[in-house]
Structures are given as C-alpha cells and as structure tokens.
Amino acid sequence: SRKIHEFKNGDEVLDFLKTRTSERLASIIFSDIEMGASSGIDLVKSLRDDIKDKCTPFILLSGSVEHRKAVEKLIEDQYVDAFIEKPFEFRFFKKAILDAISLRSKISHDDSTK
C-alpha cells in the first residue's frame, strides 16, 4: 500500500529517506522550492548527489518565477523531472506527474545499461 508523507523542510525529508532500505526510496517527491531551512533545490541536489537516488521522480513547485533559470538547469542536468508554477490546474499537475515518472524511468533504465 502507498503512503503519503508530509515534511516541514528538506532536512526532514532527507532524514526520512536515509532510513529507507529499498532501491526506490519513494514513488515520487513533490517539493516547494522555498520551504525554510533548506530549499527544494537543496533537497533534490542532496537526493541525487549524497543519497545517490537516481530513480525517484522529483517535481518542484513554486509560486515564484525567480528560480526559473536554476530549475531549468536542474531539469537539463536530470536532477528535476518537472517544474510546476502555482497556482496550477489539475490537468497540468497530472501531466507533470506522468511525464516525470516516464522520464525518470527512462533515466534509470539508461543508467542501468551503462
């Protein structure tokens, strides 16, 4: 069964993920860019670089466009799978989820065949 976990900041997420033992740490991660002590950008960098999780789809959300260039670079570098500006319509949210899962699956498959 699937569970939804909520966290106040990126540090809480990382602490939780470090206790996980399965190959896939989470089914998907949604993170706001601005969330206090550590940003969503810090979180995804730690997830990919420190924890070495290349499998979990990661979607960043923000009500601000000031981080757009940083997010575009993260997408280009395959850290982030999608960026959603708030407020958003459900159909855009759903498409971002499906695209992120598909993209991360392809990236994981490509990494496993190297």
C-alpha angles and dihedrals in degrees: 000000000000123000130196115222123195125201134185096221145359094267091061090050093051092047089052095046092049088062093055117100104187122099090246109053095193138357092237137340125219116190135175112227094229114049110139125263096021126021129229086252090056089047096053092045090052091046094052100034106030103029091032094223108159095158106065115090110234125201122187121206130193142163089211128072094201091098095050097111093048090049093048089054090049090051091047090050090049095244096115125037100197144000121212123192116216131264095044139168118248093242090060090047092050093048091049090052094049092045092048093051091048094047095046090048089054092047091049091048092048091050092050092053095053 
